[in-house]
Structures are given as structure tokens and as C-alpha cells.
Amino acid sequence: MVVVDAQLPEIKDTEQAWLQSRVGSYVGLSHRVVRHLASGGMAHVFLAEREPCGSYAAVKLSDQPRGVPDLLLREEAVMLAGVHHPNIVELIEHSKTHDGLDYLLLGYARGVEVDEWLRYSGPTITRARLFNVLWQLAAALDYLHANGIVHGDLKPGNVMVDAFARDRVTLVDFGLAFREGCSRERHGSYGTPGYMAPEQLAGAVCGPAIDRFALAALALELLSARGLLTRARLRQLSRQGKSHVDAIPYLTHEGLRQVFARGLSADPAERFASARELIGALESAVVRSAVLERRAVRTRKPKPQRAATLAAAKACM
């Protein structure tokens, strides 16, 4: 979730009004709001401190009572109520403010958004760290899907990574989540361009396959840091208004092209059956690609003895 002042011009007033106020209706759950974190099209998020223990939580507040944002916030609470997974944000409480606004008290996801984490880590980031992040994210998605929940808005801004906790991943923002089998027509084609599957863009009935499509798109971005595809090329395609699908022909290895062609297929039935299956196939393809690259380098590099013989022969000519 990002700050968009143009969408919410009253954000400064809202921030001031909420600072130092308290949330949490149950004994022992009282939190003091200390800082504004972010805003989106329908909600504000604040950081709150629990006293006296000093732990933190996030407060998500709808920007208008008795409207669509309030309704979506309640639905988000219903989605998260039965969710308990180490890589998914925790719902602590759903209640109302004194002036009737719905709010969610959520576990505070430490760290930074995954694309920021990638920039901080630099181009030398290991394959093991990248796949550690992807495997955690896959576990979270498969858990949701096993419980009939589709996240619906998987993107870098909704994936938090804590580099100080062994790159622990937390999937956040369930504002567009829905139960599998429910029509998305009332939500239209909501989501984030670039990570939305074709059926999601069309506003059709969607299922878990849209999360796996978004995971494949996100994986392509992360692994481009390892040379699968230059980030400059990805940015160029993005500026041209093209999707991750258009990047497939530029991948450096046939096995990788096959994995992403399936992961980003326009047909939901052709995509991987689970997030773990997608990441497993991708990791195998990356390993094979690395092995073939090492073999190619050894083939191109002349052996020391042969190089010395060639040098001596040239000296005699």
C-alpha cells in the first residue's frame, strides 16, 4: 500500500486526528497510535504501540463510514479471522472507532517491501536467499488456497521481507481477497496492472490461479537480479505498456522460458496446480541453467597446458 495524497487530500488532517489516540476494545489490547504509515484508495494505515510492553501493531482504517471501503474492511476481517500462518499478517481485532469507522488491528509486518529488499541486497544476492523468499510466499498462498481464500492482489508492495529475521516474509493487505467460487463482478477488475491475470483484467469469475499468475510475474522480477533477464529490459517493456508475458522470449534459458510460459499462461487451467509446484519447477530450471552456463564457460576457456603450447608454437613461427 502506498501513500496517494491526490486520492485522499484529507490525509494530513486524518493523521493529526489519529495521532496519540487509542484503539483496542479488549483488556490488554489497548494501543496508542504513533505514526501514519501509508494510504491507498480506500483506507489509511497507522503504526500503533501497545503499552506498557512496547510491541507494535498496524491499524487499518476505512476512509468513510457506511460505504464501500467500510464494507471491504469488514470482508477483509472475515477473510483473516480464521487465518493462522507464519507468513501471513495476523488479525488481532476488528472493531469500530467512536465515530463509527471500521478498523482492523493487525500484526505489524516488519521489514520492507520485497522490491526494496532486493535493491538493498544488491545484484550479488544469492540464489538461496531469493528462493527462500519465494518458497515462503508459495507456502502462504497454498495455505490460503487450501482454505478457499484467494488473495487477489499479490504484488511487491504486499510482500514484506525482514532481512534481520532471516528474510522472513509476511503477506499483507487482504482488501481484495475473496472466497473461492464467489463472483468478482461486484469488485470489477480490481488489482494491480502487471500482476493481474487475463481473466482478472476481464472482470470474470476468478480463482486461485490468479495468485499463481501474480507469483510467476513477481518471481520473474526477483530472479532478473540473477541475470535471467536484465532489469533494464524489464523496465523497457514496462514503459512500452507490455506485461511480464512479453518478457518470456528474452529469457536466457529454454527451461526458464517453459516455466514462465506455463506460469503466465492466459489459460488458468494450463498454469501450475500449486504455488509450490511453480517455485519447485522454477528452482530446478534455474539450477539447470546455472550448470549449463558453467559448462559453457569451461568449454570456452582454454586449458592452461594447451594455451602454453599454442603460445610456444606462435613464438617459433
HELIX and SHEET records of a PDB file:
HELIX    1   1 ILE A   11  TRP A   18  1                                   8    
HELIX    2   2 VAL A   68  ALA A   81  1                                  14    
HELIX    3   3 VAL A  114  SER A  121  1                                   8    
HELIX    4   4 ARG A  127  ALA A  146  1                                  20    
HELIX    5   5 PRO A  156  ASN A  158  5                                   3    
HELIX    6   6 ALA A  163  ALA A  165  5                                   3    
HELIX    7   7 GLU A  185  HIS A  187  5                                   3    
HELIX    8   8 PRO A  198  LEU A  201  1                                   4    
HELIX    9   9 ALA A  209  LEU A  223  1                                  15    
HELIX   10  10 SER A  224  ARG A  226  5                                   3    
HELIX   11  11 ARG A  231  ARG A  239  1                                   9    
HELIX   12  12 HIS A  244  TYR A  250  5                                   7    
HELIX   13  13 GLU A  254  GLY A  263  1                                  10    
HELIX   14  14 PRO A  268  GLU A  270  5                                   3    
HELIX   15  15 ALA A  275  ARG A  300  1                                  26    
HELIX   16  16 PRO A  304  CYS A  316  1                                  13    
SHEET    1   A 6 ARG A  22  VAL A  23  0                                        
SHEET    2   A 6 HIS A  31  SER A  39 -1                                        
SHEET    3   A 6 ALA A  43  ARG A  50 -1                                        
SHEET    4   A 6 TYR A  56  SER A  62 -1                                        
SHEET    5   A 6 ASP A 102  GLY A 107 -1                                        
SHEET    6   A 6 LEU A  91  LYS A  96 -1                                        
SHEET    1   B 3 VAL A 112  GLU A 113  0                                        
SHEET    2   B 3 VAL A 159  ASP A 162 -1                                        
SHEET    3   B 3 ARG A 168  LEU A 171 -1                                        
SHEET    1   C 2 ILE A 149  VAL A 150  0                                        
SHEET    2   C 2 PHE A 178  ARG A 179 -1                                        
END                                                                             
